Amino acid sequence: MKPFVALTTASFILAGSAFLLPWITHFADQGLSFLAHICWVVVSVLALVSQGKRALPVLLGAPFALFWPVVLVWVIASGGLRLSF
């Protein structure tokens, strides 16, 4: 398998798992979705650095991979989640 195809496939699999894990586990995934987010970022950066503009399809997984982090920031910023320690 070519490196470009492998990186694109890995990116889509990681983005899908980062998006679906919280729903499948009802937000009790114990950090697995966070790990999937971090791995997606690493794979995307590696693809963009090694392949350049040819790796832009890797970013098609961004809406799925970044959905829950954006929702979390939105909820915290709107005051809907109070973090008190």
Secondary structure, 3 states (H helix, E strand, C coil): CCHHHHHHHHHHHHHHHHHHHHHHCCCCCCCHHHHHHHHHHHHHHHHHHHHHHHHHHHHHHHHHHCHHHHHHHHHHHCCCCCCCC
